[in-house]
């Protein structure tokens, strides 16, 4: 017995020592993943300005990477917060809860901004009341969360944008940091959800007054104005104006506009330069891609959205913004080549949504398009509902192209909600510019074709979405003003987005097979060999994961 007791531990020790000398196979992953979301970029912009792009920006993504030519959004509404959430969760509003940039809590009637969080404080701001933001309204995990968990939180994750929501939502629930622009100071800020003080490198960057330097010479076209043949003539009635300006034409005196209105900077291509420059500082400050575990950097180039909203997709301002962004991307990729190594990082680039052509541009060329006046429509609807149900203002808003009712009042007074919705649908279907109005609870029997029906279902969150969905005619949209454009509809101009992968593990190629925004997160998860986000409904894109 004594020999036996001695012998087995001895063998165990020898075996254990032998195991320590056995090589352990590690999972192969890139050093850094960079997710770039170009705000309001329509798929056709890859080709519309292609002849003027340089070799190192958009063309490098297309010539070295894999392009999904038919990537589509598969929910409604096509808005910024919803898009970023979908890209990084692989999920839809019905599940991840981000049903708009803003929404109305149906059970309480309270208006909510997607990333607002009154339990935290702004960090790096003049007033602690500013910057009260976090990802707590996001109900599911992101690929960035899953990467952190897969590496026992050794991986570093950072989110960057001019917009708070576009920095916060992609970075997920447990990043090392998320940073966005505070207009009042012209500095990048964060919130106490992430940290109590800005990192030293952020404070140093903020002290250098980069915005003033970028706008010092105003905004003129990068090339000779007459060479902008992919755009309409410069002075157009459908284009907006900067504060203090009397014309829509180049050059724009951004320096003076910025003095009048600090947010003017966002409506210039220099906002993208500012963002990508700060992203370089983040790479160095956090040493992203330089450790043993895979890191993840999320970047939203938001100025394309602001410029598009103000001037419309057919403006010289939009063309110039993309030509300048192309150069900024080339510079950023060269930076990554140098600091991380060309074959050591994986980039994917997509958009959160597209944009409609400006109404007056469409009309000028004989295309059907018009402005919707939803306020007037809903005011009239409230009068009809009052006459029938004896209650004032049963409709609270038409936010997110949905009719939001006063649910607390309806429940308290025990009103016939089905009858209210039927009256609403019957009225709306008769209005000019309304293609469909549907009670979402009866979507299964509604005479609405695919893919619209599925997009309505994917976008409907019972606690955060209005009960009646409204679909406008093609080319019609809500007119908050008579200039610029917007987005949000199911039509391809709003939902056909670019999607390209480049770098580590990616071979050159392209596919016209239909894929969806929900497929991005599981594709990245498959490439990294990590669990997909917990609300994910997408599938890995075979042309990308099988083309290695």
C-alpha positions in Angstrom: 0.0 0.0 0.0 2.8 2.3 0.8 4.5 1.7 -2.6 1.2 2.3 -4.3 0.7 5.5 -2.5 4.2 6.7 -3.3 4.2 5.5 -6.9 1.1 7.2 -8.3 2.1 10.7 -7.1 5.5 10.2 -8.6 3.9 9.3 -12.0 1.6 12.3 -11.7 4.5 14.6 -11.1 6.4 13.2 -14.1 3.2 13.6 -16.3 2.6 17.1 -15.1 6.1 18.1 -15.8 5.8 16.6 -19.3 2.6 18.6 -19.9 4.3 21.8 -19.1 6.8 21.2 -22.0 4.0 20.4 -24.4 3.2 23.4 -26.7 -0.2 24.9 -26.2 -2.1 25.9 -29.4 -3.4 29.4 -29.1 -6.4 30.9 -31.0 -5.2 32.9 -33.9 -6.6 36.5 -33.8 -5.5 39.9 -35.1 -3.8 42.3 -32.8 -6.5 44.9 -33.4 -10.0 45.1 -34.9 -11.2 48.5 -36.1 -14.8 49.0 -36.9 -15.5 52.1 -38.9 -19.0 53.4 -39.4 -19.3 56.2 -41.9 -22.5 58.0 -40.9 -25.1 58.3 -43.7 -22.9 56.7 -46.3 -25.0 55.3 -49.1 -23.6 52.2 -50.9 -23.5 54.0 -54.2 -20.9 56.5 -52.9 -18.3 53.8 -53.2 -18.7 54.1 -57.0 -20.1 57.6 -57.5 -16.8 59.3 -56.5 -14.6 56.3 -57.3 -12.7 57.9 -60.1 -11.6 60.7 -57.7 -10.6 58.5 -54.8 -6.9 57.9 -54.1 -5.4 54.4 -53.8 -5.1 54.2 -50.1 -8.6 55.0 -48.7 -11.9 53.6 -50.1 -10.1 52.1 -53.1 -7.7 50.2 -50.8 -10.7 48.7 -49.0 -12.1 47.6 -52.3 -8.9 46.4 -54.0 -7.4 44.6 -51.0 -10.5 43.7 -49.0 -13.8 41.8 -49.5 -16.9 43.9 -50.4 -20.5 42.8 -49.7 -22.2 44.7 -52.5 -25.8 44.1 -51.4 -25.7 44.7 -47.6 -29.1 45.8 -46.3 -30.6 47.1 -43.1 -33.4 44.8 -42.0 -35.4 46.8 -39.5 -37.1 50.2 -39.1 -36.3 53.0 -38.5 -33.0 53.6 -40.2 -31.5 55.9 -37.7 -28.0 56.4 -36.1 -28.4 54.9 -32.7 -30.3 51.9 -34.1 -27.7 51.3 -36.8 -24.8 51.4 -34.5 -26.6 49.1 -32.1 -27.4 46.6 -34.8 -23.9 46.5 -36.3 -22.3 45.7 -33.0 -25.0 43.4 -31.5 -26.1 41.6 -34.6 -29.6 42.3 -33.2 -32.6 44.5 -33.9 -34.6 47.0 -31.9 -37.2 44.4 -30.9 -34.5 42.6 -29.0 -31.7 45.1 -28.1 -34.1 47.9 -27.2 -32.6 50.7 -29.1 -35.7 51.6 -31.1 -34.6 55.1 -32.2 -32.3 58.0 -31.3 -35.2 58.9 -29.0 -38.3 57.1 -28.0 -41.3 57.2 -25.7 -41.6 54.7 -22.9 -45.0 53.3 -23.7 -45.9 52.4 -20.1 -45.1 55.8 -18.6 -45.2 58.2 -21.5 -41.7 59.4 -20.7 -39.5 60.6 -23.5 -36.0 59.0 -23.5 -32.8 59.7 -25.3 -31.0 56.5 -26.3 -27.9 56.9 -24.1 -29.2 59.2 -21.4 -28.3 58.1 -17.8 -29.0 60.4 -14.9 -27.1 58.1 -12.5 -23.7 59.2 -14.0 -21.9 62.5 -14.4 -20.1 64.1 -17.3 -16.3 63.9 -17.2 -14.1 66.6 -18.8 -17.1 69.0 -19.1 -17.7 72.4 -17.6 -20.9 71.3 -16.0 -21.5 67.9 -14.4 -25.1 68.1 -15.9 -23.6 67.6 -19.3 -22.3 64.2 -20.5 -24.8 62.1 -18.5 -24.5 59.2 -20.9 -24.0 55.4 -20.8 -25.0 52.2 -22.6 -27.5 51.1 -20.0 -30.5 51.4 -22.3 -28.9 48.8 -24.6 -30.4 45.5 -23.6 -28.0 43.0 -25.3 -24.2 42.5 -25.5 -22.0 43.7 -28.3 -19.1 42.0 -30.1 -16.9 44.3 -28.1 -18.4 43.0 -24.9 -18.0 39.4 -26.1 -14.3 40.0 -27.0 -13.7 41.4 -23.5 -15.3 38.3 -21.9 -13.5 35.9 -24.2 -10.1 37.2 -23.2 -11.0 37.6 -19.5 -11.0 41.3 -20.0 -7.4 41.4 -21.2 -8.6 42.9 -24.5 -9.0 46.7 -24.6 -12.0 48.4 -26.2 -12.4 52.0 -27.1 -15.3 53.9 -28.9 -14.9 57.3 -30.6 -17.3 59.7 -32.3 -18.4 63.3 -32.4 -21.8 61.8 -31.4 -22.2 60.4 -27.9 -24.5 57.6 -29.0 -22.1 56.6 -31.8 -19.2 56.3 -29.4 -21.2 54.6 -26.6 -23.3 52.0 -28.2 -20.6 50.3 -30.3 -18.2 50.2 -27.4 -20.7 48.2 -25.4 -21.2 47.8 -21.7 -17.6 47.2 -20.5 -15.1 49.1 -22.6 -12.0 50.8 -21.4 -13.4 54.1 -22.6 -15.9 55.9 -24.9 -15.3 59.5 -26.0 -17.4 62.1 -27.8 -17.3 65.8 -28.6 -18.6 68.5 -26.3 -19.6 71.4 -28.6 -19.4 74.1 -25.9 -15.7 73.4 -25.2 -14.6 71.8 -28.5 -13.1 68.9 -26.5 -13.6 65.2 -26.3 -15.4 64.1 -23.1 -16.7 61.0 -21.4 -18.9 60.1 -18.4 -18.3 58.6 -14.9 -19.8 55.3 -16.2 -16.3 54.7 -17.7 -13.9 56.7 -15.5 -13.6 59.5 -13.0 -11.1 61.5 -15.0 -10.0 61.8 -18.6 -6.7 60.0 -19.4 -3.7 62.3 -19.6 -3.4 61.8 -23.3 -7.0 63.0 -23.8 -6.4 66.1 -21.7 -3.2 66.8 -23.6 -5.1 66.4 -26.9 -7.9 68.7 -25.7 -5.4 71.5 -24.8 -4.1 71.8 -28.3 -7.2 73.5 -29.8 -7.4 71.3 -32.9 -10.8 72.6 -34.0 -9.5 76.2 -34.3 -6.6 75.0 -36.4 -8.8 72.9 -38.7 -11.2 75.7 -39.5 -8.7 78.6 -39.6 -8.8 78.8 -43.4 -12.5 78.1 -43.8 -13.9 75.4 -46.1 -13.3 75.6 -49.8 -13.4 72.7 -52.3 -10.3 70.4 -52.2 -10.1 70.6 -56.0 -11.3 73.1 -58.5 -15.0 73.6 -58.0 -15.8 73.1 -61.7 -14.4 69.6 -61.5 -17.1 68.4 -59.2 -19.1 66.8 -62.0 -20.8 64.2 -59.7 -22.8 66.9 -58.0 -25.4 69.5 -58.8 -24.4 73.1 -59.3 -23.1 74.8 -56.2 -25.9 77.3 -55.3 -29.2 75.4 -54.7 -32.4 76.3 -52.9 -32.6 72.9 -51.3 -29.2 73.4 -49.6 -28.8 74.8 -46.1 -26.7 77.7 -44.9 -24.1 78.1 -42.2 -24.8 80.6 -39.4 -24.1 84.1 -40.7 -23.9 83.1 -44.4 -26.3 84.3 -47.1 -25.3 81.8 -49.7 -25.1 78.0 -50.0 -22.0 78.2 -52.2 -18.3 77.7 -51.5 -16.2 79.0 -49.9 -17.8 78.7 -46.4 -16.5 80.9 -43.6 -16.5 78.2 -41.0 -14.4 80.3 -38.6 -17.2 82.9 -38.3 -20.0 80.3 -38.3 -18.2 78.6 -35.4 -18.2 81.8 -33.4 -21.9 82.1 -33.8 -22.8 78.4 -33.4 -20.3 75.9 -31.9 -22.1 72.9 -33.5 -21.2 74.3 -37.0 -17.9 72.4 -36.8 -19.8 69.1 -37.1 -21.2 70.2 -40.5 -17.8 70.2 -42.1 -15.5 67.5 -43.3 -13.0 68.5 -40.7 -15.1 66.7 -38.1 -14.0 63.4 -39.7 -10.3 64.6 -39.7 -10.7 65.5 -36.0 -12.2 62.1 -35.2 -9.6 60.0 -37.0 -6.8 62.1 -35.6 -8.1 61.5 -32.1 -8.4 57.8 -33.0 -4.6 57.7 -33.6 -4.1 59.2 -30.2 -6.3 56.5 -28.7 -4.3 53.8 -30.4 -1.1 55.2 -28.8 -2.7 56.2 -25.5 -4.2 52.8 -24.9 -1.4 50.9 -26.8 -4.1 49.3 -28.9 -2.9 46.3 -30.9 0.4 46.3 -29.1 -0.4 43.7 -26.4 -0.9 40.0 -26.1 -4.7 40.1 -26.6 -6.8 41.4 -29.5 -8.0 45.0 -28.9 -11.0 46.7 -30.6 -11.4 50.3 -31.7 -14.8 51.6 -32.9 -14.9 54.8 -34.9 -17.8 56.7 -36.2 -17.1 59.3 -38.9 -20.2 61.5 -38.1 -19.6 64.6 -40.2 -20.8 62.9 -43.4 -24.2 62.7 -41.7 -24.3 66.3 -40.6 -23.1 67.6 -44.1 -25.7 65.3 -45.8 -28.5 66.6 -43.6 -27.6 70.2 -44.3 -26.9 70.1 -48.0 -28.3 66.8 -49.4 -26.6 63.9 -51.2 -26.3 65.7 -54.5 -24.4 68.7 -53.2 -20.8 69.6 -53.9 -20.4 69.8 -50.1 -21.1 66.1 -49.8 -18.8 65.2 -52.7 -16.0 67.3 -51.1 -16.6 65.6 -47.7 -16.1 62.2 -49.2 -13.0 63.2 -51.2 -11.5 64.6 -48.0 -12.6 61.5 -45.9 -10.9 59.3 -48.5 -7.6 61.1 -47.8 -8.2 60.9 -44.1 -8.8 57.1 -44.3 -5.6 56.7 -46.3 -3.6 58.5 -43.7 -5.3 56.5 -40.9 -4.6 53.1 -42.6 -1.0 54.1 -43.2 -0.8 54.9 -39.5 -2.1 51.5 -38.6 0.3 49.8 -41.0 3.2 51.6 -39.2 2.1 51.2 -35.6 0.3 47.8 -35.6 1.5 46.2 -38.8 -0.3 45.8 -42.1 -1.1 42.1 -41.6 -1.9 42.5 -37.9 -5.2 44.4 -37.9 -8.7 43.7 -39.2 -10.9 46.6 -40.5 -14.5 46.5 -41.4 -16.2 49.6 -42.7 -20.0 50.1 -43.1 -22.7 52.7 -42.5 -25.4 53.1 -40.0 -27.9 54.2 -42.7 -28.1 56.0 -46.0 -30.1 59.1 -47.0 -32.9 60.2 -49.4 -32.3 62.7 -52.2 -33.4 66.2 -51.3 -37.1 66.8 -52.1 -36.5 69.8 -54.3 -33.7 68.1 -56.2 -36.1 65.2 -57.0 -38.9 67.6 -58.1 -36.5 69.5 -60.3 -35.8 66.3 -62.2 -39.5 65.2 -62.4 -39.2 62.5 -59.7 -42.0 61.9 -57.3 -41.2 63.4 -53.9 -42.8 65.7 -51.3 -42.6 66.8 -47.7 -44.9 65.2 -45.1 -46.5 67.5 -42.5 -46.9 65.0 -39.7 -47.7 67.7 -37.1 -50.7 68.9 -39.1 -51.7 65.3 -39.7 -51.5 64.3 -36.1 -53.3 67.5 -34.9 -56.2 66.6 -37.1 -56.1 63.0 -35.9 -56.3 64.2 -32.3 -59.4 66.2 -33.1 -61.1 63.1 -34.7 -60.1 60.9 -31.7 -61.4 63.5 -29.2 -64.8 63.6 -31.0 -65.1 59.8 -30.8 -63.5 59.0 -27.5 -64.1 62.3 -25.5 -60.4 62.6 -24.5 -57.9 65.3 -25.5 -54.5 64.5 -27.1 -54.6 60.8 -27.2 -51.7 60.9 -29.7 -48.5 62.1 -28.1 -46.1 62.1 -31.1 -45.3 60.6 -34.5 -41.7 59.9 -33.4 -39.8 57.2 -35.4 -42.7 57.1 -38.0 -44.8 55.5 -35.4 -48.0 56.8 -33.7 -47.2 57.1 -30.0 -50.4 57.2 -27.9 -51.0 58.4 -24.3 -50.9 54.9 -22.9 -51.1 55.8 -19.2 -54.3 57.8 -20.0 -55.8 55.0 -22.2 -55.1 52.4 -19.5 -56.3 54.6 -16.6 -59.6 55.5 -18.4 -60.0 52.0 -19.8 -60.5 53.2 -23.3 -61.0 50.8 -26.2 -57.4 50.8 -27.5 -58.2 48.5 -30.5 -60.9 51.0 -31.6 -58.5 53.9 -31.1 -55.9 52.2 -33.3 -58.4 51.3 -36.0 -59.6 54.9 -36.2 -56.0 56.0 -36.4 -55.2 53.6 -39.2 -58.3 54.4 -41.2 -57.6 58.1 -41.0 -53.9 57.9 -41.9 -54.4 55.6 -44.9 -56.4 58.3 -46.5 -53.7 61.0 -46.2 -51.5 62.2 -49.1 -48.1 60.6 -49.0 -49.0 57.7 -46.7 -48.4 54.4 -48.4 -49.2 52.2 -45.4 -50.5 52.6 -41.8 -50.7 49.5 -39.8 -51.5 48.4 -36.2 -48.4 46.5 -35.4 -50.3 44.0 -33.2 -52.1 43.0 -36.4 -49.1 43.0 -38.7 -49.5 39.3 -39.5 -52.7 39.9 -41.5 -51.8 43.4 -42.9 -51.6 43.7 -46.7 -48.0 44.8 -46.7 -45.3 43.0 -48.8 -42.0 41.7 -47.7 -39.4 42.9 -46.8 -41.4 45.8 -45.2 -43.4 43.6 -42.9 -40.4 41.9 -41.5 -38.6 45.2 -41.0 -41.6 46.6 -39.1 -41.6 43.5 -36.8 -37.8 43.7 -36.3 -38.0 47.3 -35.3 -40.9 47.0 -32.9 -40.2 47.0 -29.2 -43.4 46.7 -27.2 -42.2 49.0 -24.4 -40.4 51.5 -26.6 -42.2 51.7 -29.9 -45.5 53.4 -31.0 -48.4 51.0 -31.7 -49.1 52.1 -35.3 -46.4 52.1 -37.9 -46.5 54.6 -40.8 -44.8 54.1 -44.1 -44.5 57.1 -46.5 -44.5 57.0 -50.2 -41.1 56.6 -51.9 -39.2 59.9 -51.9 -41.5 61.4 -49.2 -40.2 62.4 -45.8 -40.8 64.6 -42.8 -39.9 68.2 -43.6 -38.4 69.9 -40.5 -37.2 72.5 -43.0 -37.2 72.8 -46.8 -33.5 72.2 -47.2 -31.2 69.2 -46.9 -32.3 65.6 -46.4 -33.0 63.0 -43.8 -33.3 59.2 -43.5 -35.2 56.5 -41.7 -37.4 54.8 -44.3 -37.2 51.2 -45.6 -36.3 52.3 -49.1 -32.9 51.3 -50.6 -31.6 54.9 -50.5 -31.9 54.6 -46.7 -31.1 50.9 -46.2 -28.5 49.8 -48.8 -25.2 50.3 -47.1 -21.5 49.7 -47.9 -19.9 46.7 -46.1 -16.2 46.0 -46.6 -13.6 43.8 -44.7 -9.9 44.3 -45.0 -6.7 43.1 -43.4 -6.0 40.1 -41.2 -7.6 36.9 -42.5 -9.4 38.6 -45.4 -8.8 37.8 -49.0 -9.8 40.1 -51.8 -13.2 39.5 -53.3 -16.8 40.6 -53.6 -20.3 39.2 -53.6 -23.7 40.4 -54.7 -25.5 38.0 -52.4 -27.9 39.7 -50.0 -26.6 40.1 -46.5 -27.9 42.1 -43.6 -26.6 44.5 -41.1 -27.3 41.9 -38.4 -24.7 39.6 -40.1 -21.7 41.9 -39.3 -21.4 41.0 -35.6 -21.5 37.2 -36.1 -19.0 37.5 -38.9 -16.5 39.3 -36.7 -17.3 36.8 -33.9 -16.5 33.9 -36.3 -13.3 35.5 -37.4 -12.2 36.0 -33.8 -13.5 32.6 -32.6 -15.6 34.2 -29.9 -19.2 33.9 -28.9 -21.6 36.1 -30.9 -23.5 38.7 -28.9 -26.4 37.4 -26.8 -29.2 39.0 -28.8 -27.7 38.2 -32.2 -30.1 37.0 -35.0 -27.6 37.3 -37.9 -25.4 34.7 -39.5 -21.7 34.8 -40.5 -21.1 36.0 -44.0 -19.8 32.9 -45.8 -17.9 34.9 -48.5 -15.9 36.5 -45.7 -15.3 33.7 -43.2 -14.8 31.0 -45.9 -12.5 33.2 -48.1 -9.5 33.2 -45.7 
